[in-house]
Each structure stands twice: as structure tokens, then as C-alpha cells.
């Protein structure tokens, strides 16, 4: 059933070419498939992200990446021009917030879709 199915979060953007440049050049994700209305990107451990033309969900976290070294990932992405957000709730310090047993950081794509980085124990893993 669905427990064996790959889940692919999909975000809406207003400009597919701009989004493709952001996700492939700045975030560094490989382009897997492209149509005139959408494209799909690969990420770690077989996960994928769909991007389609449409109205973005501005300001809301749409997906996050589970990472082992949040500082290194922030450093890499900022060196590519990705800007991270500072928040009061949860309180970030140098872009990183403590969220329960994990730490998180957030950046937005050019359309305002928010993506997170999460470092910590993965619920249900192991």
C-alpha cells in the first residue's frame, strides 16, 4: 500500500526557469525530468521534489532536508547565494533554532516557498 510508496512534495512557482536555476545551480539538486509545466529534482536517499507552475505557498515550510551537519550545509548554500531566515519563534541564532531534540534552519526559494534543514534524530528511524 502507501507505506511502500515514494512521497514527492510538490511546490508551485511563478517562473519555472528562475526556479530551475535556483534549485539546480544554487541548491545543487539534479534535474531528473522536465515538462513545459513542471520539473522534478532528485535529493538524497532517493527522495525527490516536484516543481510546477502555479501560485506559491509563500511563507510556509513546504519540505525539509534531513542533514547530518547543519552548519556545513548552511555554509555551502550561503556560498552559492542562498539566504537563510532568522526567526523569533522558534528563536534562531546564526540561522539555527533548537526544535525539540533537533536543530533547524530555513531558506526560501525565489517565490517564497520555505524549505528547512533539520539535524537530529529522525522520528521512526532505527
BAPA-489807 format. One record per residue (C-alpha): residue in three letters; x negated, y, z. Coordinates in steps of 0.5 Angstrom, whole numbers, plus 500, padded with zeros to 3 digits. Each point is the difference from the previous one (the first is absolute). Layout:
N
AlaXYZ/...
# end
This chain:
126
Unk500500500/Unk498507501/Unk495498505/Unk495498495/Unk501506495/Unk496506499/Unk503506502/Unk498506496/Unk501507503/Unk502505494/Unk499508500/Unk503505496/Unk496505497/Unk502506495/Unk494500496/Unk497493498/Unk494502497/Unk498504506/Unk502494505/Unk496495496/Unk493505500/Unk501501508/Unk501492501/Unk495497496/Unk495506500/Unk501503507/Unk502494504/Unk497495496/Unk505495498/Unk500496494/Unk506501495/Unk503493499/Unk506502495/Unk503506497/Unk506501496/Unk503507497/Unk504501507/Unk495497505/Unk494496502/Unk497495505/Unk494500504/Unk496495504/Unk498500507/Unk496496505/Unk502492501/Unk505500494/Unk504506502/Unk503505495/Unk503507500/Unk505502494/Unk501507498/Unk506502496/Unk502507497/Unk506503505/Unk501504506/Unk494499505/Unk502499507/Unk496506503/Unk497500507/Unk502492501/Unk495495501/Unk501495494/Unk495495502/Unk494499503/Unk493496499/Unk497496506/Unk493501501/Unk494498504/Unk496506500/Unk505506500/Unk494506501/Unk496497494/Unk507500495/Unk501507502/Unk493502498/Unk501496494/Unk506503498/Unk499507502/Unk493500496/Unk505498494/Unk504506501/Unk506497504/Unk502505506/Unk503497507/Unk505503504/Unk500502507/Unk506499505/Unk502502507/Unk505493500/Unk496496500/Unk494504502/Unk495500495/Unk492501502/Unk496501494/Unk506497496/Unk501494504/Unk505498505/Unk501495505/Unk506496499/Unk501494505/Unk494495499/Unk499503493/Unk497507497/Unk503503494/Unk498506495/Unk505502495/Unk499504493/Unk505502495/Unk500499492/Unk501506496/Unk507499500/Unk500500508/Unk501492501/Unk497499506/Unk495494501/Unk497497506/Unk494497502/Unk500495506/Unk495497504/Unk501495505/Unk504493502/Unk505498494/Unk506498503/Unk502493499/Unk493498497/Unk496495503/
# end
